Amino acid sequence: MTTTAPETAERDVQDAGHVDVLIVGAGVSGIGAAHHLQDAFPERTFVILEAQDDRGGTWWTHRYPGVRSDSDLFTYGYRFKPWRGPSIAAGEEILAYLDEVIDEHGLAPHIRYRHRVAAASWSTEDHRWTVDVTREDTGQRLRFTADFLWMCQGYYNHEKPYRPRWEGMDRFQGLIVHPQRWPEDLDHSGKRVVVIGSGATAATLIPALAEKAAHVTMLQRSPSYWFAPPVTHELATTLRQLDIPEEWTHEIMRRQYVSQFNWLARTSLEAPDEVHAYLMDAIRPLLPEGIDVEKHFTPRYRPWQQRIAIVPEGDLFAALREGRASIVTDTIDEFTEKGIRVASGEEIEADIVVTATGFNLSAFGDVAFTVDGEPVDFTERVTWRGIMISGVPNMAYTFGYFRHSWTLRVDLVCDLVSRLLAHMGDLGATTVVPHLRPEDADMSIRPWSDPENFNAGYVMRSQHLLFKQGDREPWTHMLEHEEEQEILPKADLDDGSLVYK
């Protein structure tokens, strides 16, 4: 009797066991989910699958010079774990903080590194997920089963960063690098560097590169909004001088920053000209004398339609004032042998070009999902409160905020998922699935992100890959934190939008 190839392949798959909850991703979202799950349901089993070599997500994969948070750490840190460092922190400090969470809560034995999820299949008959995984280091194929699947893989496509193609790139004699693929042995000392981009990554890279480079040029197509806070907030300094317990300091500072960003979000919508004037007036004294503020620092969009780039202590502006860096606002015509020629005809000579042009979004880690043998096309589904997907049973996902600190939403999502799992237990239900109700039949289906709300390039490029939202609760997402901190804790789990079996 001849064994067919599929039968052989199935025998090569090793059973990795069953858990109550399978978490995908060991970054900020996955570690937070594991803590909340363990805290609420200490008796439940769980495993965290991580495709990378170590914990941290973007904080592990992003290793370019100066990498740091562009959110304050009092709100980027977890609600349950006081942040004891400066308000703005380096990547290494954030990884150390995550290590403390892992150690303090005994999460390390639950994490499986170099485990890349390839496919996830739901069986209604078996009331469980079957998840196929490949070991990145050995090529071994594993199969996990789980009652509940929690996707915490973030939104980056770590393997394929976004880099536009420009004419002449092949003839450039220097080096072209992307921040997501930063060479560990790259020495930029004494080199002329051009950084393409004007977002958070460029804001971080340029001051760090300017310390050793001969010169750094920021080449931007259009300006961004900037804010130059102190590395450590004055209030945090005062509280620590008064020997206030760290738990109190953490909570007070969280409330301070949340209040500040809630005002910014609300006022940007209600009085955008006021916020524009506030942001411009704040940076104007920090800029080099005589610089064209209208050309280089006045965005084409209203405040809060994209993330505001953080420059702690105005370090980017200091590099500009001191002549170690400069700024060119123009479009790229072509790469030359010596550098980049822009539309004005100017040639910017460079030894190194850094394409800080953003990244590509990835819908649920590009995992192939099926429900009862039918492939799931997420572009035809709608979100349930930015936490579950219509027609997909027993699956939650964690997606943070774009403009507030990501982790503020991680805590809110974890609270709701924990409440949902407890509610299922109370009902004796093994399955929960979001379904549109009869009253939702006339609901208008909208894109994943409304350009009038948030129109960053990486979001607009990826709209066609992502699920949709509706025009009413609970089928909307990307709300402001000020709204969700009231809505999510009170979300009705028995309003008919969730079907339990």
ChimeraX attribute file (.defattr): number of C-alpha atoms within 10 A of each C-alpha:
attribute: neighborCount
match mode: 1-to-1
recipient: residues
	/A:1	3
	/A:2	4
	/A:3	7
	/A:4	8
	/A:5	9
	/A:6	9
	/A:7	9
	/A:8	10
	/A:9	10
	/A:10	10
	/A:11	11
	/A:12	12
	/A:13	15
	/A:14	14
	/A:15	13
	/A:16	14
	/A:17	10
	/A:18	18
	/A:19	18
	/A:20	15
	/A:21	22
	/A:22	24
	/A:23	27
	/A:24	29
	/A:25	30
	/A:26	27
	/A:27	23
	/A:28	27
	/A:29	29
	/A:30	29
	/A:31	27
	/A:32	26
	/A:33	29
	/A:34	25
	/A:35	20
	/A:36	19
	/A:37	21
	/A:38	18
	/A:39	12
	/A:40	16
	/A:41	13
	/A:42	10
	/A:43	10
	/A:44	11
	/A:45	15
	/A:46	22
	/A:47	21
	/A:48	25
	/A:49	24
	/A:50	26
	/A:51	23
	/A:52	20
	/A:53	15
	/A:54	16
	/A:55	25
	/A:56	25
	/A:57	24
	/A:58	16
	/A:59	21
	/A:60	16
	/A:61	18
	/A:62	18
	/A:63	18
	/A:64	21
	/A:65	16
	/A:66	16
	/A:67	20
	/A:68	21
	/A:69	22
	/A:70	24
	/A:71	21
	/A:72	23
	/A:73	25
	/A:74	30
	/A:75	25
	/A:76	23
	/A:77	25
	/A:78	23
	/A:79	19
	/A:80	14
	/A:81	15
	/A:82	20
	/A:83	24
	/A:84	16
	/A:85	15
	/A:86	17
	/A:87	24
	/A:88	24
	/A:89	19
	/A:90	14
	/A:91	21
	/A:92	14
	/A:93	16
	/A:94	23
	/A:95	18
	/A:96	12
	/A:97	20
	/A:98	23
	/A:99	16
	/A:100	13
	/A:101	19
	/A:102	20
	/A:103	12
	/A:104	11
	/A:105	13
	/A:106	12
	/A:107	18
	/A:108	16
	/A:109	10
	/A:110	15
	/A:111	23
	/A:112	21
	/A:113	19
	/A:114	19
	/A:115	26
	/A:116	22
	/A:117	24
	/A:118	15
	/A:119	16
	/A:120	19
	/A:121	20
	/A:122	26
	/A:123	14
	/A:124	14
	/A:125	7
	/A:126	10
	/A:127	15
	/A:128	22
	/A:129	25
	/A:130	19
	/A:131	22
	/A:132	23
	/A:133	24
	/A:134	19
	/A:135	17
	/A:136	15
	/A:137	11
	/A:138	9
	/A:139	11
	/A:140	13
	/A:141	22
	/A:142	19
	/A:143	18
	/A:144	19
	/A:145	22
	/A:146	23
	/A:147	21
	/A:148	24
	/A:149	25
	/A:150	23
	/A:151	24
	/A:152	29
	/A:153	26
	/A:154	25
	/A:155	17
	/A:156	19
	/A:157	18
	/A:158	20
	/A:159	11
	/A:160	13
	/A:161	19
	/A:162	19
	/A:163	14
	/A:164	8
	/A:165	9
	/A:166	12
	/A:167	12
	/A:168	15
	/A:169	16
	/A:170	13
	/A:171	12
	/A:172	19
	/A:173	15
	/A:174	18
	/A:175	13
	/A:176	17
	/A:177	16
	/A:178	20
	/A:179	22
	/A:180	22
	/A:181	15
	/A:182	15
	/A:183	12
	/A:184	9
	/A:185	6
	/A:186	11
	/A:187	11
	/A:188	17
	/A:189	14
	/A:190	13
	/A:191	17
	/A:192	21
	/A:193	29
	/A:194	28
	/A:195	27
	/A:196	21
	/A:197	22
	/A:198	25
	/A:199	22
	/A:200	21
	/A:201	25
	/A:202	24
	/A:203	26
	/A:204	24
	/A:205	22
	/A:206	30
	/A:207	23
	/A:208	19
	/A:209	25
	/A:210	24
	/A:211	16
	/A:212	15
	/A:213	18
	/A:214	15
	/A:215	22
	/A:216	29
	/A:217	22
	/A:218	23
	/A:219	26
	/A:220	22
	/A:221	15
	/A:222	18
	/A:223	20
	/A:224	21
	/A:225	23
	/A:226	24
	/A:227	17
	/A:228	18
	/A:229	16
	/A:230	14
	/A:231	16
	/A:232	17
	/A:233	16
	/A:234	10
	/A:235	13
	/A:236	22
	/A:237	13
	/A:238	12
	/A:239	17
	/A:240	13
	/A:241	9
	/A:242	9
	/A:243	9
	/A:244	13
	/A:245	11
	/A:246	16
	/A:247	14
	/A:248	12
	/A:249	22
	/A:250	25
	/A:251	16
	/A:252	16
	/A:253	21
	/A:254	23
	/A:255	14
	/A:256	16
	/A:257	19
	/A:258	19
	/A:259	12
	/A:260	11
	/A:261	18
	/A:262	16
	/A:263	13
	/A:264	17
	/A:265	20
	/A:266	14
	/A:267	16
	/A:268	18
	/A:269	15
	/A:270	11
	/A:271	13
	/A:272	18
	/A:273	14
	/A:274	12
	/A:275	20
	/A:276	19
	/A:277	11
	/A:278	12
	/A:279	17
	/A:280	16
	/A:281	11
	/A:282	14
	/A:283	17
	/A:284	14
	/A:285	10
	/A:286	17
	/A:287	18
	/A:288	17
	/A:289	9
	/A:290	6
	/A:291	14
	/A:292	11
	/A:293	14
	/A:294	9
	/A:295	13
	/A:296	17
	/A:297	20
	/A:298	17
	/A:299	15
	/A:300	10
	/A:301	16
	/A:302	18
	/A:303	24
	/A:304	22
	/A:305	18
	/A:306	19
	/A:307	19
	/A:308	19
	/A:309	21
	/A:310	24
	/A:311	21
	/A:312	21
	/A:313	15
	/A:314	20
	/A:315	18
	/A:316	26
	/A:317	24
	/A:318	16
	/A:319	22
	/A:320	22
	/A:321	16
	/A:322	10
	/A:323	13
	/A:324	20
	/A:325	24
	/A:326	19
	/A:327	17
	/A:328	18
	/A:329	18
	/A:330	17
	/A:331	14
	/A:332	20
	/A:333	17
	/A:334	17
	/A:335	21
	/A:336	20
	/A:337	15
	/A:338	16
	/A:339	25
	/A:340	25
	/A:341	19
	/A:342	18
	/A:343	12
	/A:344	11
	/A:345	10
	/A:346	13
	/A:347	17
	/A:348	18
	/A:349	19
	/A:350	24
	/A:351	18
	/A:352	22
	/A:353	22
	/A:354	21
	/A:355	22
	/A:356	27
	/A:357	22
	/A:358	24
	/A:359	23
	/A:360	20
	/A:361	24
	/A:362	18
	/A:363	18
	/A:364	20
	/A:365	21
	/A:366	13
	/A:367	15
	/A:368	16
	/A:369	19
	/A:370	18
	/A:371	16
	/A:372	12
	/A:373	10
	/A:374	10
	/A:375	11
	/A:376	16
	/A:377	13
	/A:378	19
	/A:379	15
	/A:380	11
	/A:381	18
	/A:382	27
	/A:383	21
	/A:384	24
	/A:385	21
	/A:386	20
	/A:387	20
	/A:388	23
	/A:389	24
	/A:390	21
	/A:391	20
	/A:392	19
	/A:393	27
	/A:394	24
	/A:395	24
	/A:396	22
	/A:397	25
	/A:398	28
	/A:399	21
	/A:400	24
	/A:401	15
	/A:402	14
	/A:403	20
	/A:404	23
	/A:405	23
	/A:406	19
	/A:407	24
	/A:408	21
	/A:409	25
	/A:410	25
	/A:411	20
	/A:412	21
	/A:413	27
	/A:414	24
	/A:415	17
	/A:416	17
	/A:417	21
	/A:418	19
	/A:419	16
	/A:420	14
	/A:421	20
	/A:422	14
	/A:423	15
	/A:424	17
	/A:425	11
	/A:426	9
	/A:427	11
	/A:428	11
	/A:429	13
	/A:430	17
	/A:431	19
	/A:432	19
	/A:433	19
	/A:434	23
	/A:435	19
	/A:436	18
	/A:437	12
	/A:438	10
	/A:439	8
	/A:440	15
	/A:441	8
	/A:442	8
	/A:443	14
	/A:444	10
	/A:445	16
	/A:446	15
	/A:447	16
	/A:448	23
	/A:449	20
	/A:450	15
	/A:451	13
	/A:452	10
	/A:453	14
	/A:454	17
	/A:455	17
	/A:456	16
	/A:457	13
	/A:458	15
	/A:459	18
	/A:460	16
	/A:461	14
	/A:462	16
	/A:463	16
	/A:464	12
	/A:465	15
	/A:466	21
	/A:467	20
	/A:468	24
	/A:469	27
	/A:470	20
	/A:471	14
	/A:472	13
	/A:473	14
	/A:474	21
	/A:475	26
	/A:476	20
	/A:477	22
	/A:478	19
	/A:479	14
	/A:480	17
	/A:481	21
	/A:482	15
	/A:483	10
	/A:484	18
	/A:485	14
	/A:486	11
	/A:487	16
	/A:488	16
	/A:489	13
	/A:490	10
	/A:491	15
	/A:492	12
	/A:493	14
	/A:494	10
	/A:495	10
	/A:496	14
	/A:497	20
	/A:498	21
	/A:499	18
	/A:500	18
	/A:501	12
